[in-house]
Amino acid sequence: MSRQPAPVSLGDIRAASARIAGRVLRTSMAESAALTELTGVPVHLKLEHHQTTGSFKLRGATNAVLSLTADERALGVVAASTGNHGRALADAARAEGVVATICMSKLVPKNKVSEIRRLGAEVRIIGRSQDEAQDAVDRLVAEKGMVMVPPFDHPAVIAGQGTLGLEIMEQLPDVVTVLVPLSGGGLAAGVAAAVKGLNPKARVIGLTMERGAAMKVSLDAGQPVQVEELPSLADSLGGGIGLDNRLTFAMCGDLLDEVILLSEEEIAAGMRHAYSVEREIVEGAGAVGIAALLSGRVRPEGPIVAILSGRNVDMSLHRRIINGAVSLSKEDAA
Ligand SMILES: *Cc1c(COP(=O)(O)O)cnc(C)c1O
């Protein structure tokens, strides 16, 4: 295969960083005494779950909105996500006075609908599945000229997520291993491009759940593969990478040193440690770095940085996990 220049370069990520400065938080990093003692090397937690809207997705969404032309801004942005990307896009668009339309199916719970509305988005409830909501997005793009901002497979989104990698390199320039939660790969691709652009010897490891690990299965197969979606504590890591993936599949294949899969029990233990020991509330997806360290699955080459990527977990589920539950109950999975 001929090597193409990286679709998102360190220069693109630096430009994104300048563009979004002042609009997203520069989150802090804290050494974990407990994980340092456990692994024998310094472990630092990047507290990105403290980001506005509760996840790093505000970085990519803000960079995408700020990269629109004046005509595009007037037409507005659209997406089908009801999760962290939907929240982030709603918030980023409102901050810039751009209309965001989020399409969702009738099956989306009321609290998620009102949360997205509260962030200022126009909500359209259409159809009975995520696929039908996506069809509605495609129609708004085709008929009204709205701009779709996808959750990961887009250069401005990847560059925005990469600003998290730049911050890590500023806060801990001698980092050796970076642990990144992995789903569609926008975060991992951006962070790895930034970290390896500044230090090619640093290791970047993707972490995801055993249940429906679309990127891992695709990387092993050498092409994007569709996997069955299963309920997981790490719900923000669910979903496919897109059979027509343009950027993140290739970037993750080029840039990630390893992908590690975690069981539901391990993810629950990560959430429990985050809360009880580090005193941080994180969602399942945000706990995979801690989970991998606790289960001894990461070779301890330090300093290590684990990204805590989000905190948007239902608090009654969180309480049950803290009290010892190791997986979703039937009602959570519904
Ligand atoms: C979206 C998300 C991820 C995964 O990001 P990708 O770019 O899809 O790989 C990880 N953690 C949280 C909290 C997220 O919202």
The ligand as an SDF file (V2000), in Angstrom:
LIG
                    3D

 15 15  0  0  0  0  0  0  0  0999 V2000
  -17.4560    9.1180   21.9800 C   0  0  0  0  0  0  0  0  0  0  0  0
  -16.7930    8.6820   23.2250 C   0  0  0  0  0  0  0  0  0  0  0  0
  -15.6570    7.8390   23.2260 C   0  0  0  0  0  0  0  0  0  0  0  0
  -15.0910    7.2380   21.9680 C   0  0  0  0  0  0  0  0  0  0  0  0
  -14.6940    8.1820   21.0130 O   0  0  0  0  0  0  0  0  0  0  0  0
  -14.4960    7.7880   19.4850 P   0  0  0  0  0  0  0  0  0  0  0  0
  -13.9640    9.0040   18.8430 O   0  0  0  0  0  0  0  0  0  0  0  0
  -15.8500    7.3740   18.9540 O   0  0  0  0  0  0  0  0  0  0  0  0
  -13.5610    6.6170   19.4610 O   0  0  0  0  0  0  0  0  0  0  0  0
  -15.0490    7.5610   24.4440 C   0  0  0  0  0  0  0  0  0  0  0  0
  -15.5350    8.0360   25.6050 N   0  0  0  0  0  0  0  0  0  0  0  0
  -16.6290    8.8380   25.6460 C   0  0  0  0  0  0  0  0  0  0  0  0
  -17.0980    9.3290   26.9680 C   0  0  0  0  0  0  0  0  0  0  0  0
  -17.2850    9.1970   24.4640 C   0  0  0  0  0  0  0  0  0  0  0  0
  -18.3660    9.9900   24.5120 O   0  0  0  0  0  0  0  0  0  0  0  0
  1  2  1  0
  2  3  1  0
  2 14  2  0
  3  4  1  0
  3 10  2  0
  4  5  1  0
  5  6  1  0
  6  7  2  0
  6  8  1  0
  6  9  1  0
 10 11  1  0
 11 12  2  0
 12 13  1  0
 12 14  1  0
 14 15  1  0
M  END
$$$$
